Amino acid sequence: MAIDFYIAGVLKYPVPGSISVTTRLNQPSTCDFIINSDDNTYSPATGEEVKVYEGGTQLFGGLVVAVAAERFTPSGLRQSRVTATDYTALPGRRTTGDKTGTSAYTNAKAGDIMRDLVTTCMAGDGIDLSDVAAGSGPTIERAEFSYATVEDAFNWVAGVAKYVWRIAPDKKLKFYSPTAPASSATFGDATGNHRPGTSVRRTMEQYANRITVVFGRYIQGGQREKFDSGHGTQPTDGSRTTWDLAYPLAATPTVVINDTTARTVGIQDVDTGKDWYYQIGSSQIRQDSGGVVLTASDSITISYEGYTTAVVTKNDTAEQTARAAAESTSGIYERIYNIDDPTTQSNAEDVAQAILDTVSEESFVAELETDSVAVTVGDKITMSVTGYQTGDYIVRAVSMIDIPAASGAFFRRRVEAHKGPILEDGVQAFGGLAGGGESVSGGASMAAGGVTWPLIGNGAGSFINLYNSLGQARLIVAVDATKGGYIYGYKGTVGELSWALNRANTSRGAHLRLYDAQANPNEKYIGFRAPDDVVNDYEVIMPDDLPGSTKALVVSSTGQASWQATGSASWYTITYGATITPNLNNGGAQKCTLTGNVIVAAPTNGADGQTLKVQLIQDGTGNRTVTWNAVFKFAPGADVIHPDAGKVTLWEFVLDGSSWLCLSASFGL
């Protein structure tokens, strides 16, 4: 093994034992070293490229950023203390420009956003995108940046996607899920690959089982304000050329004069030749100085998306119950996060849940030294040392120092790996939770662990089965009456259940439920069998006249099977009444606009483990109240509704036996 060290492409020889390389996930790596000058003239210059190899493998690549005051050694040699940062620092030197409004990313894959940021904002920096595939990563509903650093934008996208990023020593951008790292190693009692002093620290420093997120720039869509001569504070009067809106603008507005004529709109102090001008974050819209001033006979209507403030609370009720039992307290550990990035309603929910998922367990920090395993940040390592918390850890930091040896110098690595929430002295998975991010949405989405399954078969008598190993399943389905066949369910020793169809049958739906009634849960399944005379492909379909029409079947992590839209699932609207009853056959997202006080009755047709979102909207009067059936269970204060006119309150529940447990409550959306 040998260490090779290059500065500006020339092989150099730093002082033995002086090389220190520190790498942290989502942060620039640093390389510190001392180098002497044989002729008392040489000293590295800032901006020169540094590359470090061990046994032919490149471990560091970056640029010199600092050279300490030069001094002479006792032997008379000129000496320099040098710091270089790796290529991960490059995005911090470039900005995104204005990627807001029509330039923002909409329903884009996370990997595509990363690729576009490099292509459009880091031209000439030589970043290799070959390891970030087009179309990779989850879909992000909306992403916008206003003259942020590309580094901040990368951190934001990574936090939203629950990914990590870095620029490798070979200048390749890496962007991947930390739950599926590129490589792994095991450190155990008999592996002999770690030095004495291995430790695992257990802490609740970042633990929380209730989190409240305050979104400072929540995007409130569908705003429409009209000004005419009868307006109480801002009438059209032949002199007014600016109008103040109720909310700061989050995107380009539309302006219509006299309900018929759309006007051109541009960015103030940027665009020219437009009829009206605006700025993101400002609530004012201004007429061009050369425009015809609106008189008392005119009206102006402005439609826009505006910024407001919203609060979302999420609870891990299982963790709260466990902590209460262990501590004889309420068991509630609460943390508050402030996020100032532009955030939509669905994004706010997803971000809050993602934060809760990262902090609702204890943290374990493993620290060890190894001379023989070349681990790097983002790797998964497995701890199996007796007396320590075993399991898989993600490497968050590696510090390397060069060790001179007769057989050739090598790097000794001090490894820090985490299991559970990231600590304050570690790397924030969200690129700074206080700074925020948005969320993942779109696609045929489902609960974690589910799969999207189009029901398409290929031939006479063939089967399509959905296996359920979690105790129960439900299939809501209709079969094309022209193709026949039958839907069936099998429960091991209980026997086969079927609902037969024939070519004359025009029935439009069937419900089949399977419950745990035998010892081997893997023998439960539901499915569809094609008729024996089918020649070509066949398809089980959901007709357009049934709620949630689609061709994609979604299986949740609880074994719940239901049809989902091929895009984001739509909301089912409940007609207002003094009492409303959510029916899960209408989908798991239901809303109602209140024109009076309301009682929410116990939902019907729910399956254990199923989730339900309820959105109650105040009408133009507001101050409507809500009373919940006793089956709904809330944390203190989570059962109230925002009183203001037009405001939305959103709850999410999960069915646990006979109780609907509140997972989150979002007020004032």
C-alpha positions as CSV (number, residue, x, y, z in Angstrom):
1,M,0.0,0.0,0.0
2,A,1.3,3.5,-0.8
3,I,0.0,7.0,-0.7
4,D,0.5,9.2,-3.8
5,F,0.0,12.9,-3.5
6,Y,-0.4,15.3,-6.5
7,I,-0.5,19.1,-6.5
8,A,-1.3,20.7,-9.9
9,G,-0.6,17.4,-11.5
10,V,2.9,17.0,-10.1
11,L,3.8,14.2,-7.6
12,K,4.7,15.8,-4.2
13,Y,5.8,14.5,-0.9
14,P,4.1,16.1,2.2
15,V,5.7,15.7,5.6
16,P,5.0,12.1,6.8
17,G,2.2,12.0,9.3
18,S,0.9,15.5,8.4
19,I,-1.8,14.5,5.9
20,S,-5.4,14.7,7.4
21,V,-8.5,14.2,5.2
22,T,-11.9,14.8,6.8
23,T,-15.1,13.9,5.0
24,R,-18.6,14.6,6.2
25,L,-21.8,13.7,4.4
26,N,-23.4,16.6,2.5
27,Q,-20.5,18.8,3.4
28,P,-17.2,19.6,1.7
29,S,-14.3,17.4,2.6
30,T,-11.0,19.0,3.6
31,C,-7.4,17.9,3.2
32,D,-4.8,19.5,5.5
33,F,-1.1,18.8,5.0
34,I,2.4,20.2,5.5
35,I,4.9,20.4,2.7
36,N,8.5,21.5,2.7
37,S,10.4,23.2,-0.1
38,D,13.8,21.7,-1.0
39,D,15.0,25.0,-2.6
40,N,13.2,27.4,-0.3
41,T,11.1,28.8,-3.2
42,Y,8.2,26.4,-3.5
43,S,4.8,26.9,-1.9
44,P,1.4,25.7,-3.2
45,A,-0.8,28.4,-4.7
46,T,-4.5,28.8,-3.9
47,G,-6.7,27.3,-6.6
48,E,-4.2,24.5,-7.5
49,E,-5.7,21.0,-7.8
50,V,-4.9,18.4,-5.1
51,K,-5.4,14.7,-5.7
52,V,-4.7,12.0,-3.1
53,Y,-4.5,8.2,-3.9
54,E,-4.1,5.2,-1.7
55,G,-3.0,2.0,-3.4
56,G,-4.1,3.5,-6.7
57,T,-7.6,4.5,-5.5
58,Q,-8.4,8.2,-5.5
59,L,-9.6,9.3,-2.1
60,F,-9.6,13.1,-2.4
61,G,-9.8,15.6,-5.2
62,G,-10.2,19.3,-4.7
63,L,-8.6,22.8,-4.7
64,V,-6.2,24.6,-2.4
65,V,-8.1,27.3,-0.5
66,A,-5.6,28.4,2.1
67,V,-1.9,28.5,2.6
68,A,-0.8,29.3,6.1
69,A,2.1,31.8,6.9
70,E,5.2,30.2,5.5
71,R,8.0,29.5,8.0
72,F,11.4,27.9,8.0
73,T,12.1,24.6,9.8
74,P,15.1,24.3,12.1
75,S,16.9,22.7,9.2
76,G,16.4,25.8,7.2
77,L,13.7,24.4,4.9
78,R,10.7,26.6,3.9
79,Q,7.5,25.0,5.1
80,S,3.8,25.6,4.2
81,R,0.6,24.5,6.0
82,V,-2.0,23.9,3.4
83,T,-5.8,23.4,3.4
84,A,-7.7,22.1,0.3
85,T,-11.5,21.5,0.0
86,D,-12.9,18.9,-2.3
87,Y,-15.2,19.4,-5.3
88,T,-18.2,19.2,-3.0
89,A,-17.4,22.9,-2.2
90,L,-17.9,24.0,-5.8
91,P,-21.8,24.3,-5.6
92,G,-21.3,26.8,-2.8
93,R,-19.5,29.1,-5.2
94,R,-22.3,29.3,-7.7
95,T,-25.9,30.6,-7.5
96,T,-29.2,29.4,-9.0
97,G,-30.3,32.7,-10.4
98,D,-34.1,33.2,-10.4
99,K,-35.8,29.9,-10.6
100,T,-39.2,31.0,-9.3
101,G,-42.6,31.5,-10.9
102,T,-42.7,30.0,-14.4
103,S,-39.0,29.1,-14.0
104,A,-39.6,26.9,-11.0
105,Y,-39.5,23.1,-11.2
106,T,-43.0,21.5,-11.2
107,N,-43.6,17.8,-10.8
108,A,-40.0,17.1,-11.6
109,K,-37.9,14.1,-10.5
110,A,-35.3,15.0,-7.9
111,G,-32.5,13.6,-10.0
112,D,-33.6,15.8,-12.9
113,I,-33.6,18.9,-10.7
114,M,-30.0,18.1,-9.6
115,R,-28.9,17.5,-13.2
116,D,-30.5,20.7,-14.4
117,L,-28.9,22.8,-11.6
118,V,-25.5,21.5,-12.6
119,T,-26.2,22.1,-16.3
120,T,-27.7,25.5,-16.1
121,C,-25.9,26.9,-13.0
122,M,-22.4,25.3,-12.9
123,A,-21.3,25.4,-16.5
124,G,-17.6,25.1,-16.9
125,D,-17.0,23.4,-13.5
126,G,-16.6,20.0,-15.1
127,I,-19.1,18.1,-12.9
128,D,-19.8,14.6,-14.3
129,L,-23.5,13.7,-14.2
130,S,-23.1,10.1,-15.5
131,D,-24.0,8.6,-12.0
132,V,-27.3,10.5,-11.7
133,A,-29.7,8.9,-14.1
134,A,-32.3,11.1,-15.9
135,G,-35.7,10.5,-14.2
136,S,-34.2,9.2,-11.0
137,G,-35.4,9.9,-7.5
138,P,-38.9,10.7,-6.3
139,T,-41.1,13.4,-7.8
140,I,-41.1,16.8,-6.2
141,E,-44.3,18.7,-6.7
142,R,-42.7,22.2,-6.7
143,A,-39.2,23.5,-6.2
144,E,-38.1,27.1,-6.6
145,F,-35.0,29.0,-5.8
146,S,-34.3,32.7,-5.8
147,Y,-30.6,33.4,-6.1
148,A,-29.7,30.7,-3.6
149,T,-26.3,29.0,-3.7
150,V,-26.4,25.8,-5.7
151,E,-25.2,24.1,-2.5
152,D,-28.3,25.2,-0.7
153,A,-30.4,24.0,-3.5
154,F,-28.7,20.6,-3.5
155,N,-29.2,20.3,0.2
156,W,-32.9,21.2,-0.1
157,V,-33.6,18.7,-2.9
158,A,-31.7,16.0,-1.0
159,G,-33.7,16.7,2.1
160,V,-37.0,16.6,0.3
161,A,-36.1,13.3,-1.4
162,K,-34.5,11.8,1.7
163,Y,-31.3,11.4,-0.4
164,V,-27.7,12.4,0.2
165,W,-25.3,14.0,-2.3
166,R,-21.6,14.6,-2.7
167,I,-19.2,15.2,-5.5
168,A,-16.7,12.3,-5.6
169,P,-12.9,12.7,-6.0
170,D,-13.4,12.0,-9.7
171,K,-15.8,14.9,-10.0
172,K,-18.8,12.7,-10.4
173,L,-22.0,13.9,-8.7
174,K,-23.4,11.2,-6.4
175,F,-27.1,11.4,-5.4
176,Y,-28.7,8.4,-3.8
177,S,-30.8,7.2,-0.9
178,P,-28.9,6.6,2.3
179,T,-31.1,3.5,3.0
180,A,-29.5,1.8,0.0
181,P,-25.8,2.8,0.2
182,A,-23.3,1.7,-2.4
183,S,-21.2,-0.5,-0.2
184,S,-21.0,-2.0,3.3
185,A,-18.7,-3.6,5.8
186,T,-19.1,-5.6,9.0
187,F,-17.3,-4.9,12.3
188,G,-17.6,-7.7,14.8
189,D,-15.9,-9.6,17.5
190,A,-14.1,-11.9,15.1
191,T,-13.6,-9.7,12.1
192,G,-10.3,-8.2,13.3
193,N,-10.8,-5.1,11.2
194,H,-11.2,-2.4,13.9
195,R,-8.7,-1.1,16.5
196,P,-9.3,-1.1,20.3
197,G,-11.5,1.7,21.6
198,T,-14.6,1.1,19.5
199,S,-17.6,2.8,21.2
200,V,-21.4,3.2,20.7
201,R,-23.1,6.2,22.3
202,R,-26.9,6.1,22.9
203,T,-28.7,9.4,23.1
204,M,-32.1,11.1,22.9
205,E,-30.5,14.5,21.9
206,Q,-32.6,14.8,18.8
207,Y,-35.5,12.6,19.7
208,A,-39.1,13.8,19.3
209,N,-42.4,12.1,19.0
210,R,-44.5,15.2,18.3
211,I,-43.2,17.9,15.9
212,T,-44.7,21.2,15.0
213,V,-43.6,22.8,11.7
214,V,-44.2,26.5,11.1
215,F,-44.1,27.2,7.4
216,G,-43.3,30.9,6.8
217,R,-44.1,30.9,3.1
218,Y,-47.0,28.5,2.7
219,I,-48.4,28.9,-0.8
220,Q,-52.1,29.7,-0.8
221,G,-53.4,29.1,-4.3
222,G,-56.7,30.2,-5.9
223,Q,-56.6,33.8,-4.7
224,R,-58.7,36.3,-6.6
225,E,-59.2,39.9,-5.8
226,K,-61.3,42.5,-7.7
227,F,-61.0,46.2,-7.4
228,D,-63.6,48.7,-8.8
229,S,-65.0,52.1,-7.9
230,G,-67.0,50.5,-5.1
231,H,-64.0,49.0,-3.3
232,G,-63.8,50.2,0.2
233,T,-60.1,51.0,0.4
234,Q,-58.6,50.8,-3.0
235,P,-61.1,52.0,-5.6
236,T,-60.5,52.7,-9.3
237,D,-60.6,56.4,-9.3
238,G,-58.6,57.8,-12.2
239,S,-55.5,58.3,-10.2
240,R,-54.5,55.0,-8.5
241,T,-51.9,52.9,-10.3
242,T,-50.9,50.4,-7.6
243,W,-52.9,47.9,-5.7
244,D,-52.1,46.0,-2.5
245,L,-53.1,42.4,-2.3
246,A,-54.0,40.3,0.8
247,Y,-51.0,38.1,0.4
248,P,-47.4,38.5,-0.9
249,L,-47.1,37.1,-4.4
250,A,-45.7,33.6,-4.7
251,A,-45.8,33.4,-8.5
252,T,-46.7,35.4,-11.6
253,P,-50.2,36.7,-11.3
254,T,-52.8,37.2,-14.0
255,V,-54.4,40.6,-14.5
256,V,-57.8,41.1,-16.2
257,I,-59.4,44.5,-16.9
258,N,-63.2,44.9,-17.0
259,D,-63.6,41.1,-16.7
260,T,-62.6,40.6,-20.3
261,T,-59.2,41.9,-21.2
262,A,-56.0,40.1,-20.0
263,R,-53.0,42.3,-19.6
264,T,-49.3,41.5,-19.8
265,V,-47.4,41.1,-16.6
266,G,-43.6,41.4,-15.9
267,I,-41.1,41.4,-13.1
268,Q,-40.6,44.8,-11.6
269,D,-37.1,46.3,-12.4
270,V,-36.3,43.4,-14.6
271,D,-38.9,43.3,-17.5
272,T,-39.9,46.2,-19.7
273,G,-42.8,46.8,-22.1
274,K,-45.4,45.1,-19.9
275,D,-48.8,46.5,-18.7
276,W,-48.3,45.6,-15.0
277,Y,-45.4,44.7,-12.8
278,Y,-44.9,42.6,-9.7
279,Q,-42.2,41.1,-7.5
280,I,-42.1,37.7,-5.7
281,G,-42.6,38.3,-2.0
282,S,-44.3,41.7,-2.5
283,S,-48.1,42.1,-2.1
284,Q,-48.2,45.1,-4.5
285,I,-48.9,45.1,-8.2
286,R,-48.1,48.3,-10.2
287,Q,-49.3,49.7,-13.5
288,D,-46.7,50.7,-16.1
289,S,-46.1,54.4,-16.1
290,G,-47.2,54.7,-19.7
291,G,-50.5,52.8,-19.2
292,V,-54.0,54.3,-19.3
293,V,-55.0,54.9,-15.7
294,L,-58.1,53.0,-14.6
295,T,-61.2,55.2,-14.0
296,A,-64.3,54.7,-11.9
297,S,-65.9,52.8,-14.8
298,D,-63.1,50.2,-14.9
299,S,-62.3,47.2,-12.8
300,I,-59.2,45.2,-12.3
301,T,-59.2,41.5,-11.3
302,I,-56.0,39.9,-10.0
303,S,-55.7,36.1,-9.7
304,Y,-52.6,34.7,-8.0
305,E,-50.9,32.4,-5.6
306,G,-49.9,34.1,-2.3
307,Y,-47.7,33.4,0.7
308,T,-49.1,33.0,4.1
309,T,-48.1,31.2,7.3
310,A,-49.3,27.6,8.2
311,V,-48.6,25.3,11.1
312,V,-48.5,21.5,10.8
313,T,-48.3,19.1,13.8
314,K,-47.4,15.4,13.5
315,N,-47.6,12.8,16.2
316,D,-46.1,9.4,16.6
317,T,-48.7,8.0,19.0
318,A,-47.0,4.6,19.4
319,E,-43.8,6.3,20.5
320,Q,-45.7,8.6,22.9
321,T,-47.4,5.6,24.5
322,A,-44.2,3.6,24.8
323,R,-42.4,6.6,26.4
324,A,-45.3,7.2,28.8
325,A,-45.2,3.6,30.0
326,A,-41.4,3.7,30.5
327,E,-41.2,7.1,32.2
328,S,-44.6,7.5,34.0
329,T,-45.0,10.9,32.2
330,S,-47.1,12.0,29.3
331,G,-44.4,10.5,27.0
332,I,-44.5,13.5,24.7
333,Y,-41.2,14.9,23.4
334,E,-42.0,17.9,21.2
335,R,-39.8,19.9,18.9
336,I,-40.6,23.0,16.7
337,Y,-39.1,23.6,13.3
338,N,-39.3,26.8,11.2
339,I,-39.2,26.4,7.5
340,D,-39.1,29.5,5.2
341,D,-39.0,27.8,1.9
342,P,-42.1,28.1,-0.4
343,T,-44.3,25.2,0.5
344,T,-47.6,23.9,-1.0
345,Q,-50.3,22.3,1.1
346,S,-49.5,18.7,0.2
347,N,-45.8,19.5,0.5
348,A,-46.3,20.8,4.0
349,E,-47.8,17.6,5.1
350,D,-45.1,15.5,3.5
351,V,-42.3,17.6,4.9
352,A,-43.7,17.4,8.5
353,Q,-44.1,13.7,8.3
354,A,-40.6,13.3,6.8
355,I,-39.1,15.2,9.7
356,L,-41.0,13.2,12.3
357,D,-39.8,10.0,10.6
358,T,-36.2,11.1,11.1
359,V,-36.4,12.0,14.8
360,S,-39.0,9.6,16.4
361,E,-36.4,7.1,17.6
362,E,-33.3,7.1,19.7
363,S,-29.9,7.9,18.2
364,F,-26.9,5.7,18.3
365,V,-23.4,7.0,17.4
366,A,-20.7,4.4,16.7
367,E,-17.0,5.5,16.6
368,L,-14.2,3.2,15.6
369,E,-10.8,3.1,14.0
370,T,-9.7,0.8,11.2
371,D,-6.5,0.4,9.3
372,S,-7.9,-2.1,6.8
373,V,-11.4,-1.2,5.7
374,A,-11.7,1.7,3.2
375,V,-15.1,2.9,4.3
376,T,-16.4,6.3,3.1
377,V,-19.3,8.6,4.0
378,G,-22.7,7.3,2.9
379,D,-21.6,3.6,3.3
380,K,-23.6,1.2,5.4
381,I,-21.7,-0.7,8.1
382,T,-23.0,-3.4,10.3
383,M,-22.0,-3.4,14.0
384,S,-22.0,-6.9,15.6
385,V,-19.6,-6.3,18.5
386,T,-20.8,-7.9,21.8
387,G,-22.1,-5.4,24.3
388,Y,-22.9,-2.7,21.7
389,Q,-26.1,-1.8,19.9
390,T,-25.9,-4.0,16.9
391,G,-27.4,-3.4,13.4
392,D,-26.9,-1.3,10.4
393,Y,-25.4,2.2,10.7
394,I,-24.8,4.9,8.0
395,V,-21.4,6.4,7.9
396,R,-21.6,10.2,8.4
397,A,-18.0,11.2,8.8
398,V,-14.5,9.7,8.2
399,S,-11.2,11.3,9.3
400,M,-8.1,9.9,7.8
401,I,-4.5,10.4,8.8
402,D,-1.4,9.0,7.1
403,I,0.6,6.5,9.0
404,P,4.2,6.0,7.8
405,A,5.2,2.3,7.6
406,A,8.2,0.3,6.2
407,S,5.9,-1.4,3.7
408,G,4.4,1.9,2.6
409,A,2.3,4.6,4.1
410,F,-1.4,4.0,4.6
411,F,-4.4,5.8,6.0
412,R,-5.9,5.1,9.4
413,R,-9.6,5.9,9.4
414,R,-11.6,7.1,12.3
415,V,-15.3,6.4,11.5
416,E,-18.4,8.0,12.8
417,A,-21.6,6.2,11.9
418,H,-25.2,6.9,13.0
419,K,-28.3,4.9,13.6
420,G,-31.5,6.9,14.1
421,P,-31.9,10.7,14.0
422,I,-28.8,12.8,13.1
423,L,-27.4,14.7,16.0
424,E,-26.7,18.4,16.2
425,D,-23.0,17.7,15.7
426,G,-23.7,15.5,12.8
427,V,-25.1,16.2,9.3
428,Q,-28.7,17.3,9.1
429,A,-30.4,15.1,6.7
430,F,-32.5,18.0,5.5
431,G,-29.6,20.4,4.8
432,G,-30.7,22.3,8.0
433,L,-34.2,21.5,9.1
434,A,-34.6,25.1,10.4
435,G,-34.1,26.2,6.8
436,G,-36.6,23.8,5.5
437,G,-37.4,22.1,2.2
438,E,-40.5,20.8,0.5
439,S,-41.7,17.3,-0.1
440,V,-42.2,14.3,-2.3
441,S,-45.5,13.9,-4.2
442,G,-46.9,12.7,-7.4
443,G,-47.0,9.3,-9.1
444,A,-49.1,6.4,-8.1
445,S,-48.1,7.1,-4.5
446,M,-48.8,4.9,-1.5
447,A,-47.8,4.1,2.0
448,A,-44.2,3.0,2.5
449,G,-43.7,-0.6,1.6
450,G,-46.6,-0.7,-0.9
451,V,-46.3,-1.5,-4.6
452,T,-48.2,-0.2,-7.7
453,W,-49.7,-3.1,-9.6
454,P,-51.5,-2.7,-12.9
455,L,-53.8,-5.7,-13.3
456,I,-52.9,-7.0,-16.7
457,G,-52.8,-10.7,-17.6
458,N,-51.8,-12.7,-20.7
459,G,-53.9,-15.6,-21.8
460,A,-56.6,-18.1,-21.2
461,G,-57.2,-19.2,-17.6
462,S,-54.3,-17.2,-16.3
463,F,-54.2,-15.7,-12.8
464,I,-53.3,-12.4,-11.2
465,N,-52.9,-12.7,-7.4
466,L,-52.3,-10.2,-4.6
467,Y,-50.7,-11.9,-1.7
468,N,-51.3,-10.5,1.7
469,S,-49.1,-11.5,4.6
470,L,-50.3,-8.9,7.1
471,G,-53.6,-10.2,8.3
472,Q,-56.1,-8.7,5.9
473,A,-56.7,-7.1,2.6
474,R,-59.4,-5.4,0.6
475,L,-59.9,-5.2,-3.1
476,I,-62.4,-2.8,-4.7
477,V,-62.7,-3.7,-8.3
478,A,-64.9,-3.9,-11.3
479,V,-64.4,-6.3,-14.3
480,D,-65.0,-5.5,-17.9
481,A,-68.3,-7.3,-18.6
482,T,-67.2,-8.2,-22.1
483,K,-64.4,-10.4,-20.8
484,G,-65.9,-12.3,-17.9
485,G,-63.8,-14.3,-15.5
486,Y,-64.1,-14.0,-11.8
487,I,-62.6,-12.4,-8.8
488,Y,-61.7,-14.7,-6.0
489,G,-60.2,-14.8,-2.5
490,Y,-58.4,-17.7,-0.8
491,K,-57.8,-18.1,2.9
492,G,-55.8,-21.2,3.3
493,T,-57.9,-23.9,5.1
494,V,-61.0,-21.7,4.9
495,G,-61.4,-22.3,1.2
496,E,-62.0,-20.2,-1.9
497,L,-64.4,-17.2,-2.1
498,S,-65.4,-16.1,-5.5
499,W,-67.6,-13.6,-7.2
500,A,-68.4,-15.0,-10.7
501,L,-69.0,-12.8,-13.7
502,N,-70.2,-13.8,-17.1
503,R,-70.3,-12.0,-20.4
504,A,-73.8,-10.7,-19.8
505,N,-73.1,-9.5,-16.4
506,T,-73.1,-5.7,-16.3
507,S,-72.5,-5.3,-12.6
508,R,-70.1,-2.5,-11.9
509,G,-68.3,-3.3,-8.7
510,A,-67.6,-5.8,-6.0
511,H,-66.0,-5.7,-2.5
512,L,-64.1,-8.7,-1.2
513,R,-62.5,-8.7,2.2
514,L,-60.2,-11.3,3.7
515,Y,-59.5,-11.5,7.4
516,D,-56.9,-13.4,9.5
517,A,-58.5,-16.8,10.2
518,Q,-55.7,-19.3,9.9
519,A,-52.2,-20.0,11.0
520,N,-50.3,-19.3,7.8
521,P,-50.9,-15.7,6.7
522,N,-48.9,-16.1,3.5
523,E,-51.7,-18.2,2.1
524,K,-54.1,-15.2,1.9
525,Y,-54.5,-13.7,-1.5
526,I,-57.1,-12.0,-3.7
527,G,-57.0,-11.9,-7.5
528,F,-58.7,-12.3,-10.8
529,R,-58.8,-15.3,-13.1
530,A,-59.4,-15.0,-16.8
531,P,-62.0,-17.1,-18.7
532,D,-60.7,-20.2,-20.3
533,D,-61.5,-19.0,-23.8
534,V,-59.5,-15.7,-23.6
535,V,-56.9,-15.7,-26.3
536,N,-55.3,-12.3,-26.0
537,D,-54.3,-10.1,-23.1
538,Y,-57.0,-9.1,-20.6
539,E,-57.3,-6.4,-18.1
540,V,-59.2,-5.8,-14.8
541,I,-60.4,-2.2,-14.9
542,M,-62.1,0.4,-12.7
543,P,-64.9,2.0,-14.7
544,D,-65.1,5.8,-15.0
545,D,-68.4,5.9,-13.0
546,L,-66.8,4.6,-9.8
547,P,-64.9,6.8,-7.4
548,G,-61.2,6.8,-7.9
549,S,-61.3,5.5,-11.4
550,T,-58.0,4.1,-12.5
551,K,-56.1,1.0,-13.7
552,A,-53.5,0.9,-10.9
553,L,-53.9,-1.2,-7.7
554,V,-52.0,0.0,-4.7
555,V,-51.1,-2.2,-1.8
556,S,-50.2,-0.4,1.4
557,S,-47.7,-1.5,4.1
558,T,-50.6,-2.7,6.2
559,G,-51.9,-5.0,3.5
560,Q,-54.7,-2.6,2.4
561,A,-55.3,-2.9,-1.3
562,S,-57.2,-0.1,-3.1
563,W,-57.4,1.6,-6.5
564,Q,-55.4,4.8,-6.8
565,A,-55.3,7.4,-9.5
566,T,-52.4,7.2,-11.9
567,G,-51.5,10.7,-10.6
568,S,-51.9,12.1,-7.1
569,A,-55.2,10.8,-5.6
570,S,-58.1,13.3,-5.8
571,W,-60.1,14.6,-2.9
572,Y,-63.7,13.3,-2.5
573,T,-66.1,16.1,-1.6
574,I,-68.7,15.4,1.1
575,T,-71.8,17.5,0.8
576,Y,-72.3,19.6,3.9
577,G,-74.8,18.5,6.5
578,A,-75.1,19.0,10.2
579,T,-73.6,15.5,10.5
580,I,-71.2,14.1,7.9
581,T,-70.0,10.5,7.7
582,P,-66.7,9.8,5.8
583,N,-67.1,6.6,3.8
584,L,-63.8,4.9,3.0
585,N,-65.3,3.5,-0.2
586,N,-65.0,7.0,-1.5
587,G,-61.2,7.1,-0.9
588,G,-58.8,8.1,1.9
589,A,-58.9,11.9,1.3
590,Q,-62.2,13.6,1.9
591,K,-63.2,17.3,2.3
592,C,-66.2,19.4,3.2
593,T,-66.9,23.1,3.0
594,L,-68.8,24.1,6.2
595,T,-71.8,26.4,5.9
596,G,-72.8,25.6,9.5
597,N,-71.5,23.8,12.5
598,V,-70.7,20.1,11.9
599,I,-70.6,16.7,13.6
600,V,-68.2,14.2,12.1
601,A,-69.6,10.7,12.6
602,A,-67.7,7.5,12.8
603,P,-66.3,6.6,9.3
604,T,-67.6,3.6,7.5
605,N,-65.9,0.8,5.5
606,G,-62.5,1.4,7.0
607,A,-59.9,-1.4,7.4
608,D,-57.5,-1.7,10.2
609,G,-54.3,0.2,9.5
610,Q,-56.0,2.3,6.8
611,T,-55.4,6.1,6.8
612,L,-58.0,8.9,6.3
613,K,-57.4,12.6,5.6
614,V,-60.3,14.9,6.5
615,Q,-60.2,18.5,5.3
616,L,-62.7,21.0,6.7
617,I,-63.0,24.4,5.0
618,Q,-64.6,27.4,6.6
619,D,-67.0,29.2,4.2
620,G,-67.0,33.0,3.7
621,T,-68.6,33.5,7.1
622,G,-66.3,31.4,9.2
623,N,-66.4,30.5,12.9
624,R,-68.1,27.1,12.2
625,T,-67.3,24.5,14.9
626,V,-66.6,20.8,14.6
627,T,-67.6,18.0,17.0
628,W,-66.0,14.6,16.6
629,N,-67.4,11.2,17.2
630,A,-65.8,9.4,20.2
631,V,-64.0,7.0,17.8
632,F,-61.6,9.8,16.9
633,K,-58.7,10.1,19.3
634,F,-56.6,13.3,19.5
635,A,-53.6,14.7,21.2
636,P,-54.5,17.7,23.4
637,G,-55.6,20.7,21.3
638,A,-55.5,18.8,18.0
639,D,-59.3,18.5,17.6
640,V,-60.1,22.2,17.0
641,I,-60.7,23.9,13.7
642,H,-59.3,27.2,12.5
643,P,-62.1,29.8,12.8
644,D,-61.2,32.3,10.1
645,A,-63.3,32.6,6.9
646,G,-61.8,30.6,4.0
647,K,-59.2,28.8,6.2
648,V,-58.5,25.1,5.8
649,T,-57.9,22.6,8.7
650,L,-56.5,19.2,7.8
651,W,-56.3,16.1,9.9
652,E,-54.8,12.7,9.1
653,F,-56.0,9.5,11.0
654,V,-55.1,5.8,11.1
655,L,-57.6,3.1,12.1
656,D,-56.4,1.1,15.1
657,G,-59.0,-1.5,15.8
658,S,-62.1,0.6,16.5
659,S,-60.4,3.9,17.1
660,W,-59.2,6.5,14.5
661,L,-56.0,7.9,15.9
662,C,-55.0,11.4,14.8
663,L,-51.5,11.4,13.2
664,S,-51.4,15.1,12.4
665,A,-53.4,18.3,12.4
666,S,-52.7,21.3,10.2
667,F,-54.3,24.6,11.0
668,G,-54.9,27.7,8.9
669,L,-53.9,26.4,5.5
